[in-house]
Amino acid sequence: MEEQIINNIAVIKERIHKACNESGRDPGEVKLLLATKTVLPERIKIALQAGQTLIAENKVQELKEKYAALKEIPHTSHFIGHLQTNKIKDVLKYEVSCIQSLDRLDLAEKLHQRLQFENKTMEALIQVNTSGEESKFGVHPDGAIELVKQVAQLKTLKIKGLMTIGLFSAETGKVRKCFRLLKNIQQQIIALNIPDIEMRELSMGMSGDLEIAIAEGATIVRVGTAIFGQRMYPDSYYWNETEQMN
């Protein structure tokens, strides 16, 4: 098991490196985030001990269950799933440093209130629904800039960029369109020069489409299956809006 995971990490890093070279980008610009949904702590530990430092969960329940087992190993924890407002306290309690799935003002406001109460700040990415699928979360592309402006007023939240989940499709042109749209929104926001807003991160691309994402400007790619193996449930189970995900 250990050898397999370490080997898989090496394969993904090589794919990232190759994709960067082909796009004329510095591989140092692209971070590998390990998507650890359903992955047992002992498997995650192997990856952390092999030098990976960035992990993310989709569900608050899993964040809770794995926290004690992983906290002794230095790492950074992000949250990439749909966050319900009643789970905000837990996300803060279990030391998530960035919420990549901030997609609505009421969530931002409630996060801000809790962060003020705890005298903390938190990094966030604005999640944009670039595929137009009703089954996916994320602010509509037409509303992304307005949401960024609104969240910019909440001083406990430090926006660092944008996140999207591309279309699950074998048609690379359609997948590329999603990533290109996110890059375009990023460029529009940069041009507005909104105070206290950074747009350095584009979190997009997963096991199956990371090369396309890197070509279109990704700075964080989220990889789970290609490192830890197939999960019990399909990806749609984790991203489907009709599920109560937390």
N, C-alpha and C positions, 0 to 999 in steps of 0.2 A: 504493500500500500504506500509506504513512504517513498520508495523509489519511483513509483508511478506518478505520484503527485509532483515530486521534484522534477521529473522528466517532463511532465505536462507544462509546468511553469516555464521551463527552458524553451519548449516548443512555442508557447505563446509569446515569450519575449523575442524570440527569433522572428516570429510573424510581425510583431510590432516594429522591430528594427528594419525589416525588409520593406514594410509598408511606408515607413518614414523615409527610407532611402529613395524609394520610387517616387515619393511626393516631394522630394527635396527638403525634407524636414529633419530637424535634430531629434533623434530618439529620446533625448533627455526631456523633451517637451511633453511626452506622453506618459501618463501614469497608469499603471495597471492596478485596477481595483478588483479585489476578489469578492464576487457575489456569493455569499455563504448561506443562502437560504437552504434549509433542510440538511446542511452539512454538519456532521457531528463535531464537537469541539476538538477531539483528538486528531481529526483530519485537518481542521483549520490550524491547529498548533504546528503541524508538520510544515505547512506553508509559511507560517510566521517565523519558525525557527530556521527556515531556508532563506530568510532575508526579506520576505514580503512584509509590508507594514500597513497596507491600506485594505480594510475589509468593510463590507456593508451588508446589512440585513434588510429584508422586506417587511418583516413582521415584528412588532414590538414584543410579542410573546417569545420569539426566538432570541431576541436581544437579551431579554431577562434570563432565559434559561441558560445561556452560554456565558453570561457576564463573569461569573465567579471563576469558571474554568480558564478563561482567557486573560483575565485582568493582570496577571503577573508577567505576561509577555508584552513588551512595549509594542503598541500598534495604535493606529488611528481608526476610529470607527465612524462610518457614515450611515445614514438611513436613506434607503432608496424606494421604499414602498409608500403606499397611500397612508397618510397619517391622519387619524381621527383626532379631533381636538381633546377628547377625554383621555388620550394617551400621551399628551405632551409632557406631563410630569415624569413619566417613565423614561421617555427619551432623554430627558435631562439627567435623571438619576443614574442612567447606565452609560453616561459619559460619551454620548454621540457628539462629535465635533462639527458635523455638517449635515443638514437636511437637504438632500438633493431634490426632494419632491414637493417643494413649496409651490402650490398651484392656485391659491385663492386667498383673498384678503382676510376673511374671518379667521383662517388658520394662522396667518401672519400676526394678526392682532392679538390672538390668544397666546401665541408663543411669546410675543413681546411683553404681555402682561406678566406671564410666568417668569420670564428672564429678568424683568425689572424686580420682581419680588425676590428672586434668588441672587440679584446683583451679578448677573452673568451676561455674556454676549454669545452669539452663535453664528457660525457661517451658514449660508444657505445658497442653493441654486434654485432658480425658477424653472419648474418643469413645464414644458410646452408640448401640447399635443400636435405634433407635426404630421401625423399620419391621417388625421381626420376620422379616426375610428372611434365610435361611441364607446367601445369596450376599454378605451385607454383614458387614464387620468391626464391632467395637464391643462393649463390655461390655453384657450384658443389662440392661435398665432396673432390674430388681430387685437387680442387683449393683452398680449405679453408686455408691451412697452408701458401701457397704463399701469399694469400690476407692479412692474419694477419701480415706477415713479411713486406709487402708493407705499410700497414696502420701504423705499428709501427714507420715508419720514419716520420709520420705526428704528430708533438708534441702536437697539440691542441686536438687530439682525444685520449681518454683514453679507450683502450679496456679492458673490464671487464669480457668478456666471450663470449658465443655462444648462438644462438637462432635457434630453428627450429619449423616447423609446422608438426606434425606427419601425417601419412596417415589417411584420414577419412575412417575408416574401422571397421567392427565388428570383424574382425579377429585380436585378440590381439597379436598374434605372429608377424604379419606384422607391427603393430603399434610399438611394443616393439623394433623391428629391427631398426626403425628410431631413437628412443631415444638412443639405445645402440651405434649406429654409431656416434651420436653427442658426447657421453661420450668418445668414443674411440679417436675421433679427439681432444677433450679437453686434454686427457692424452698425446697424441703425442706432442701437442703444449707445454704443461707443461715441458715435457722432453727436449725440445729444449732450454728452459730457455731464451727466447727472451727478450731483455731489454725493460722495460717500458710496458710490457704486463702482465695483470692479467687474470687468467682463473678461477675465483671463481664462476662465474654465469653460470648456464645452464637454459635458459628460454625455457621450453618445457612442454607440457601438458595443456589441457583445460578441460572444464566441463566434457566431456565424457571419458577422458583417463588420468586424473591426477594421479590416483593410479599407473598406469604403469610407468608414467614419474618419479614419486617420487622413485619408486623401482629402476629405472635406473639412478638416481642421480640428478633430477631436483632441482634447488634452487629457481626458480620462476615458479609458475603455473598461467596461464592466464585464468581467469574465467569471463564470461559475462552472458550467457544464464541462467545458474543455479542460478544466484543471481538476475538478473533483469527481467527474463522471456524471452519468445520467442520473436525473432525480426521479423520484417516485411519480411526480406529477408533471404535466406539460407546462411550458412557460405561461400559457394562457391562464392557468390556475392562479398564478401569482400576480398577473397584471390586469385581470378582468375586473371591470368596475362593478359588475353585479355581485361579486363576492364581498363578504365582510372580511377584509383582509387582516385586521389586527385582532 
